[in-house]
Amino acid sequence: MIIRTAESIFDTLVDRIVAGRMQPGEPLAEQALAEQFGVSRTPVREALHRLEQANLAERGARRAFVVRKMKAGDLAELFEAVGEVESVLAALAAHRMTEIERQHMQAILEEGKSCGDDAERYSAINARFHATLKTGARNAALSSVLDELNLRTQAWRTANFHVDTRRLDSSRAEHDSIAQAILAQDAEAARGLMRSHVAASYIVLADILSRRDP
């Protein structure tokens, strides 16, 4: 028997929405979803609130949740903000990461190279790479801002590995370049490379969305 948690329900709905299997305006009814997943309405309700935070759902008639119509332009400002914040964190990490953290970062890079085309596994590795840099930057205020932005963009950033597997190889190469800049303590290079890395994620998503809704 599969036990469905709010997180697993959220992940399933994200996959359906980003892949286009659920259409904009389609209702996300608590009771219907609870029956579909074989759970109470509580984890479904939590998953729907997370979808709203991720900009994948919105309130429709009578305050009920529906799938949000998302266009590339809707994500542009969010990804710009993520790129600016993460680029500053990468620059700080270039000078502030400990030797243990640097070696941990390199181990994550190697793990990312060894997972092949496993998008699910690489998504988790990708999140760990970014989290390592955030920790290494040692700036709680900026980390808090990034956490808030990630609530609204992480589902999309993860989705580009599932929808376009070519993104795995380009992401690996970008991670390697960022890591090399950090190891060389080149803050300005790390800043620019991280900004470009986040922009590349956005470009993949913009292409996916434009092909779905010309």
N, C-alpha and C positions, 0 to 999 in steps of 0.2 A: 504493500500500500504506500502510495506517494503522499507524503505530508506536505501540504502547500502552505508556505509562510507568506507574509506580506512581501518579502523580498523576492521570492520565486514568482509570485503573481505579477509583481512589478516588472521583473525581467521578461516574463512571457509577453506581457502587454506591450512593453517597449519594442520587442522584436517584431510583433505584429504590426505596430503602428509605423515603425521606421521602414519596414519592408513593403509597406503599402497594402497589407492585407486587411487593415481596418481603415476606413475612409474618413476624411474630415467631416465632422458633424455626426458621425455614428455614435449612438448613445452608449454610455458606459454605466449601465444600470447595476447597482450594488447586488440586488437580489439575483438577477440573471447570472452575473459573474460568480456569485457565491455558489449557485447551483452547478455552474459549469466546472468550477474548480473543486467542488465538494468540500467547501469550508463554510464557516459562519461569515456573517457580513463584516466582522471586525477587521480581519486581515485585508479584505477587499477594500474597505474604506481607507485603511492606511496606505495601500498601494495606489489608490486613486489620488490621494493627497500628494504622494510622491510624484505621480505623473503630472499633477498641476504644477508642482515646484520645478519640474523638468521641462515645462513649456510644451508638454505633449497632450495635455487635457485642459479644458476650461469649463466654466459653468455655462450651461445653456438655459433653456426654458425651465422655470421652476427651480432654478439653482442646481439642477441635475448635471452631472459630468458628461461631456461629449468629447470626442477626439478633436483636438485643435487643428485648424488648417495652418500649416507651417510653410512659409516660403523662405528662400535663402536670405532675403533681406531682413527677415525677423531675427535671424541668428547673427547677422554681421556685427552689430554693436556688442553683443555678448562675447563673441569670440575675440573681438578687438580688445575688450576689457581683460579677458583671460590672458591674452598674449602679452599685454602690458604688465600685468601683475606677475605672471610667471617669469617673464624676462628679467624683472628686477630680482626675484627670488633666485634665479639661476646665477645672476651676477654676484649676489651676496654669497651664495653657496661656493662660488669659485674661491673665495678667501676664507670662508668660515667652516667648511666641512672638515671633520677630523680625518685622520688617516684610516681609521676603521670604517667610517662612512664612505670614504672614497673606494675602499676595497669592496664594500658591500654594493656600491653603485656598479662597479665593474662586474661583480658576480651576477647582478640582475641583467646587465647587458648580455652576458654569455647565455643566461637562461632564455632570454628573448630570442637569441640567434638559434637556439636548439629546438624551439617548439614548432618549427615548420609553419604550416598553414593552419594551425589550430587557432582560429580567431578567438575562441572563448578563453583559452589559456593565455594568449598574447595580451588580450584586454586586461587581464588581471596583472600581468607583468608590467604592462604599460603604466597602470595606475600606481604600482609600487615604485617604478622609476621616478615618476613625478613626485610621489610622496617623499621619497628619499631626498630629493633636491629641496623640497619645501622644508623638511626638518633641518637639513644642513644649513639653510639660510639663517636660521635662528632669529626670526622676526615674527612674533606672535600676531601682531596687528595685520601684516600682509597675509599671513597664513589664514587668518580668519576671513579676510576679504575673499581669498581664493576659495575657501571652503564654501562660501555662499554662492560664488559664481559656478562652482562645480555642481552644486545642486541643480542648477538650471541648464548646464551644458554637458554633464558627464555622460548622460544617456546617448546623446548625439555623437560625442567623441568616441565612445565605445562602438557605436553602430557602424562607423565607417570601416571598421575591420571586418564586420560581418557582411556588409553589402558589397564592398569592393576589396577583395583579398589582396590586390596589388598594393594596397596601402600598408600592409604588414612590412614588406621589404623597404619601402621608402621611410617608414617610421623607424625601423631599425637603424637605417643609415643616419637619420637625423639624430637619433638618440646617441649614436656613437660619436658624432661630431660635437654634440653638446658636452658629452662626457670628456672628450679630449680637451676641450677648452677649459673645463673645470679643473681637470688634472694639471693643466698648464697654468692655472690660476689667472687665466685671461678673462677677466670679468666682462669686458666689452664684447668679446667674441661670443661668450656664453649668452649674453643678453640678446644679441642679434640673432643667433642661431635658434634660441628658444622662441623668439617672436616669429621667426619664419616657420618653425615647426608647428606652432598652433595655427598659423595662417594656412599651412598646407592641409591640416585637418579640415578647416572650414571650406577650402576650395573643393575637396572631395565631396563634402556634404552638399555644397551649393550645386555641384554638377548632378548629384543624385536627385535633388529636389527639382531642378530645372527640367530634367528628363521626365520626371513623374508628372509635373504640372506645368507644361510649356506656356 
